[in-house]
Amino acid sequence: MWGGRRRGPGPSGGGAEELRARRREREAALRKARRQEQLVSKRLLREDTAAEEGGQDGAEVAPDPLSEDEVLELLRGVKKGSEDRKRSLSRLRWALQNKETQQKFVRLDGSIRTLIGLFTSSLADMQMEAACCLHELSHSSDPAVAEACLPATSYLLTYLSGHSVEFTELCLYTLGNLVVESEAMRKQLLPQGIIPVLASCIQSPHEAVLEGLGYVLSQLLQAKEAPTEIIPLVLDSVLPQHMIRLVCSGLKGGIGAAVEFAWCLHYVVCSHTANAALLSLGALPALTSLLLNLASAIPQDAPKGLELLVCPVLRCLSNLLAEETGCEVQIQDERLLIALFLILQHFLQPHPFIVQECLWLLNNLTADKPFFCSTLLSLDLLPALMQLLPCSQMASVLVLTVLCNIAVKGPAYCQQLHWQPALPLLLPALTLPDPEAVGQCLELLHLLFQHWPEAAADFIRQGGRWALEQHQSTPELQERAQALLAMVGQPLGASTFSPCDTRLPAFS
């Protein structure tokens, strides 16, 4: 899995421009972390204290571990009701960036209770410092340290409303880090009402709050118990309709929140228990419309990090189409194919992982209904599709699977594939090192030979017999290669192997 830590604006200090600059840095860190895999990770909000603590030019400097006596001295300073309390609390926050110090601190009797007392106090500056300390502990790589924060969860939920944006954001990321930690932590948060609390925050006008909320929700939805214990609660709330709304508004506002909620939708769809509910909320036409808008924004106005939004949107659409719902009928719009190929063209070089996402969706679009098969051919998109064959092993398999989806529709489609022409590009595919790709190519040739005999004759004239003979000794391919050689000269004969349903679920 890709792990990522988010570093950005601190919970206090700095002007508006500085905060925006730090937020941009944090978004860059997210872009670096988000790629093809799920992102189950802890994230860190930390103000730039390096300079004031001895760093050079703002460079991050990790503090040295404190001795047990030094940690105890800090805790005593924090407990005192003197003017030095805030200074001690600030020093503690800095010291808790060190794992050893964290471990020593949570072992001290009354340490967490003291922090919670300050966190729930009426002194705003103390409250913020204590929140920062809890956040550092929640980010620890030691599960025992993070789990020591269990007594703070109800207060973290309470403070998600009625405070400053920075304080709310800090509480959200602390909760998100704790959600990652363990099932026990999640089992405590669910009866405490974390889902209704998140639902009450989702109409916040603040991008930072929405992005943090999306982070917490995405971590919950990736839990192993999510399909049975978390997603039903989400579906019973207003969260799904607002998730769809926020994803689809990604081009109008900040893209960060849209990315978070797009992944949330993806995790819900992957559970296969909520698709009917999402479809009833208009998820399919909404996401389709968003994809069209994303493609139209690419030439000029594409925001930075657009690929991070495109990826989960493609996956959501792919998985919705993989269900036996008949929903593909709802999106018979040739503009969707044009949008897919625009996205393919734009992201092919800088972000090649988007290619297989597009191809997965294209596969599911063409798997059942002939509309997208005939549209792909009529729009003359076949050459652009064939150019993707050498991109990667997965791309090769998916391109050939899409071509099989077209060929299985019958003679008229195979005739168009023959005329386009596809055969010259299939010969190199037979020499690919991946047996799965070669096997899919053999499947395609079988369909072409069966439905359009002229294709078999042309294939042999172009040297195809030799290419097939090379696979007669490959155990997993020899049966199909021999069957194709037997079909040459009598392409209308009975099939030796039959095509299967090629509709696939997208990556989970």
Stockholm file with secondary structure:
# STOCKHOLM 1.0

chainA/1-508         MWGGRRRGPGPSGGGAEELRARRREREAALRKARRQEQLVSKRLLREDTAAEEGGQDGAEVAPDPLSEDEVLELLRGVKKGSEDRKRSLSRLRWALQNKETQQKFVRLDGSIRTLIGLFTSSLADMQMEAACCLHELSHSSDPAVAEACLPATSYLLTYLSGHSVEFTELCLYTLGNLVVESEAMRKQLLPQGIIPVLASCIQSPHEAVLEGLGYVLSQLLQAKEAPTEIIPLVLDSVLPQHMIRLVCSGLKGGIGAAVEFAWCLHYVVCSHTANAALLSLGALPALTSLLLNLASAIPQDAPKGLELLVCPVLRCLSNLLAEETGCEVQIQDERLLIALFLILQHFLQPHPFIVQECLWLLNNLTADKPFFCSTLLSLDLLPALMQLLPCSQMASVLVLTVLCNIAVKGPAYCQQLHWQPALPLLLPALTLPDPEAVGQCLELLHLLFQHWPEAAADFIRQGGRWALEQHQSTPELQERAQALLAMVGQPLGASTFSPCDTRLPAFS
#=GR chainA/1-508 SS CCCCCCCCCCSSCSCHHHHHHHHHHHHHHHHHHCSSSCCCCCCCCCCCCTTTTTCSTTCCCCCCCCCHHHHHHHHHHHHSCSTTHHHHHHHHHHHTTSHHHHHHHHHSTTHHHHHHHHHTSSCHHHHHHHHHHHHHHHTCSSHHHHHTTGGGHHHHHHTTSSSCHHHHHHHHHHHHHHHHHCHHHHHHHTTTTHHHHHHHHTTCSCHHHHHHHHHHHHHHHTSTTIIIIIHHHHHTSSHHHHHHHHHHTTTTSCHHHHHHHHHHHHHHHHTTSSHHHHHHTTHHHHHHHHHHHHHHHTTTTCCTTHHHHHHHHHHHHHHHHHSSSCGGGGGCCHHHHHHHHHHHHHHTTTCTHHHHHHHHHHHHHHSSCHHHHHHHHHTTCHHHHHTTTTSCHHHHHHHHHHHHHHHTTCHHHHHHHHHTTCHHHHHHHTTCSCHHHHHHHHHHHHHHHHHCHHHHHHHHHTTHHHHHHTTTTCTTTHHHHHHHHHHTTCTTSCCSSCCCCCCCCCCC
#=GC SS_cons         CCCCCCCCCCSSCSCHHHHHHHHHHHHHHHHHHCSSSCCCCCCCCCCCCTTTTTCSTTCCCCCCCCCHHHHHHHHHHHHSCSTTHHHHHHHHHHHTTSHHHHHHHHHSTTHHHHHHHHHTSSCHHHHHHHHHHHHHHHTCSSHHHHHTTGGGHHHHHHTTSSSCHHHHHHHHHHHHHHHHHCHHHHHHHTTTTHHHHHHHHTTCSCHHHHHHHHHHHHHHHTSTTIIIIIHHHHHTSSHHHHHHHHHHTTTTSCHHHHHHHHHHHHHHHHTTSSHHHHHHTTHHHHHHHHHHHHHHHTTTTCCTTHHHHHHHHHHHHHHHHHSSSCGGGGGCCHHHHHHHHHHHHHHTTTCTHHHHHHHHHHHHHHSSCHHHHHHHHHTTCHHHHHTTTTSCHHHHHHHHHHHHHHHTTCHHHHHHHHHTTCHHHHHHHTTCSCHHHHHHHHHHHHHHHHHCHHHHHHHHHTTHHHHHHTTTTCTTTHHHHHHHHHHTTCTTSCCSSCCCCCCCCCCC
//
